[in-house]
Every structure is written in C-alpha cells, then in structure tokens.
Amino acid sequence: MKKFNWPLMSNNITQNDKEILIKFIKSSDKFTNGEKVKQFEKKWSQWLGVKYSTFVNSGASANLVSLKILSELEKNKSEVIVPAFTWSSDVVSIINSGFKPIFVDINLKNLALDEESVKKKINKKTAAIFLTHAMGFVGLSKNFLNYINKKKIFLIEDTCESHGINLNGKKGGTLGQISNFSFYYAHHMSTIEGGMICTNSKEIDSLAKMKRGHGLLRDSQNQKLINNVKSAYKDLNSDFIFFTEGFNVRNTELSAVIGIEQLKRLDANIRSRNKNHELFLKHLRKDIFFTDFDLKGSSNYALHLILKKKNKNLFKKIILALKSNSIEYRIGSAGGGNQLRQPYLKSIKKKYNLKNFTNTEHMHFYSLYVGNYPDLERNKIIKLCKVMDKINL
Ligand SMILES: Cc1ncc(COP(=O)(O)O)c(C=O)c1O
C-alpha cells in the first residue's frame, strides 16, 4: 500500500486503545455482543443526548436497519427523499426496504439536501426524508426542521461522517426520529468497523435491537413486549421467537471497548479538527476555491478543495500538485460524488435529468478532499495552501 506524507487519516487507533484492548482480552472470556456493548451504548446515548442506542457492525448496517424499521412503521407510504450526494448504503437501504428513492440536489454551503427542492418533492407517498449531514456540516436549518415537524414527516439523519455537529446547540443525530453513525476508521471516532442507531422511541429501539440479532424477540430489551408476544405465541419456544425480519449485524465486546476509550477524547478531537479547518480556510486562496461554507455548528470531517468554476485543466493541475506532494485525496468527496452516475442506479438514472443536479454534479467533477485528523500538523496545512497559491491559472 502506498505510504503518503499526508494520508486521509492517521493514528485513529492509539497505542492506549491497543493496550486497553489487550488488557480486556486477557481478563475476559466473553467477546460477542454483551455487557461492554451495553456500556458503550449507554455512554454514547448520554454523549449524544438520546434515550436509546444500538451498536451495530457498520454505518451501512445502521442505515439498513433504520430503513427496515421505517418500512414497518410507514407501511402505506412508498417514497424516501434522499440527496444525490450521499453514500451508497443510504440509497441501497432505501431500495432494499421496498421504497423508491426520490433524489434531490444539494447546497454547496453545507453539502446537504436543498431544502426548497425537498419541499417540492413532499407528497402523500413520502415516508421519510433521509438526510445526510455530509462531511461534518449541519445538514438542515431550524426553519426547515420546523417545517417537516409541522408536516409530521419522518426524519432519519445519517450522521455517519458528522459526529458532534449541532443545530443551535442541539446535536445532529437528535433532530429526527432515528439517526445513524459510523465508526469506520477515518471518522471522528473509530471502533475499527462499527455503527450506531439512535432514537428516543422505545418502539424503534426494540425493533433496532431485534433486527440487529436475527429479529429475535429476546434481544428486544423490552420486557413488556416480550411478555405480550410470549403469551400470544404459546406454540413457540420462547427463546426462539423471530418477531421481526432481522439480520445479524451485531458488533463485539472488543469494538465496544475501543469505542468507550475513543468517546473520552471525541470532543477534544472535534475541537482540533475544527481548528485545522479554520486555519485551512483562512489560508486557502479564495479566487479559485469555494470557501463560503456554513460553519455554524459544524464538526469538520475533511478539507475541501472545491473549484468555484468548472475548469478541467485547473482541476488536473491541483491533482498533480497533490500527487507530487504525496497528499492522499478523494475526488468527488465522500461517496464518490453523484450517486445517480453509479452503475447500481443505472435504471433509476434514466428517470432523472442530471442537469437538475447542478451542485451535486459540480462536486462530482470539480471537488476533492484531503484528510483532516486531530494531530495533523499546522505547517502541513499552510504548506498545502502555499502549493495551491503557486498554481497558475
Ligand atoms: C454518510 C455515510 N453513510 C454511511 C456510511 C457507511 O458507513 P460504514 O463505512 O461504517 O458502513 C458512510 C461511510 O463512510 C458515510 O459516509
């Protein structure tokens, strides 16, 4: 694997994490979903400000379980509104749960769905808005949240790459009915692989806990439900009542041990990432790059180089400069840009005119990001900006 002078992520699993994990392995003989998972879920819920959390093996699993839950709660509705600029698992989970994805464009200011476009797509068939808080920006305004609450529209927040954002002091991941997080390696905190489903609803939480573990009733952590169902299904062995369609997307005690450690430094890490981002925006040339982000409440994920205007030659020069300075980058931002251009959506793409996705298309062709992580050196950020200064138009 190529070693970069500036990789997308560095040192996310620390020496201390490893030592704590080794100690746990030596002193324990239960490693699958158990007490440590419960502890991590409780601490995560406290940090986020929700009643319930379910630890799963990835953000993609969190997406899938959430949409499967939606399909049980909103049986008579068929559409889910989603931005074209998101991760594939958001769209795939919509399709796999029997819904039709309704794509909308994004805003460049926060890289999230365009609120006016969403308003136009809401109708009687709308089961939910599946919002992505992209790249550490807050993905919706207070007005829009009020609007969808008034209309009683189900909101699922994908906060997989935006841990710690807040809308007027209320954390992202607490604004809708369900939220999802990822703890994959490059995210704000990591359990190596991992994800979380969060909610304030006991009903949703019970469904999440069961769907995580094969749909088993005994995994629901809901004694009232267990008692009711047991007495209604006297012909079944009460240990093996598969109450809802489920999967096995459990995580392990080992990942939970890392998660508990990582959570202790999450806030400090978010502050460092935000400081790096501020420094980057201060020094980045404004003649060619878009820097007019809405930073209020953000929790930066990565440093963006988004061209203000379409210019293929200039974009090529930027890529060459990154390559020659051994800086890792991702074109099209997280998710590879416009989902509608991906082969898995080729039949759906036909129904859309990509010209109506101006900002998603711009991100697809004229944006990239480089990594931001807590111990990224200031001088590297300043050097990158100087390298960009030297690029001739
Ligand atoms: C917005 C978003 N949703 C979902 C996921 C999937 O998370 P995971 O990689 O943990 O499956 C990602 C992954 O980075 C993501 O960025």
PDBQT file of the ligand as one rigid body, heavy atoms in Angstrom, charges set to zero:
ROOT
HETATM    1  C1  LIG A 401     -22.727   9.359   5.015  1.00  0.00    +0.000 C 
HETATM    2  C2  LIG A 401     -22.327   7.929   5.213  1.00  0.00    +0.000 A 
HETATM    3  N1  LIG A 401     -23.279   7.000   5.437  1.00  0.00    +0.000 NA
HETATM    4  C3  LIG A 401     -22.970   5.703   5.627  1.00  0.00    +0.000 A 
HETATM    5  C4  LIG A 401     -21.662   5.268   5.615  1.00  0.00    +0.000 A 
HETATM    6  C5  LIG A 401     -21.368   3.823   5.822  1.00  0.00    +0.000 C 
HETATM    7  O1  LIG A 401     -20.607   3.630   6.998  1.00  0.00    +0.000 OA
HETATM    8  P1  LIG A 401     -19.683   2.331   7.149  1.00  0.00    +0.000 P 
HETATM    9  O2  LIG A 401     -18.479   2.518   6.309  1.00  0.00    +0.000 OA
HETATM   10  O3  LIG A 401     -19.379   2.273   8.612  1.00  0.00    +0.000 OA
HETATM   11  O4  LIG A 401     -20.505   1.170   6.702  1.00  0.00    +0.000 OA
HETATM   12  C6  LIG A 401     -20.636   6.171   5.362  1.00  0.00    +0.000 A 
HETATM   13  C7  LIG A 401     -19.258   5.704   5.279  1.00  0.00    +0.000 C 
HETATM   14  O5  LIG A 401     -18.292   6.368   5.336  1.00  0.00    +0.000 OA
HETATM   15  C8  LIG A 401     -20.977   7.546   5.176  1.00  0.00    +0.000 A 
HETATM   16  O6  LIG A 401     -20.031   8.463   4.958  1.00  0.00    +0.000 OA
ENDROOT
TORSDOF 0
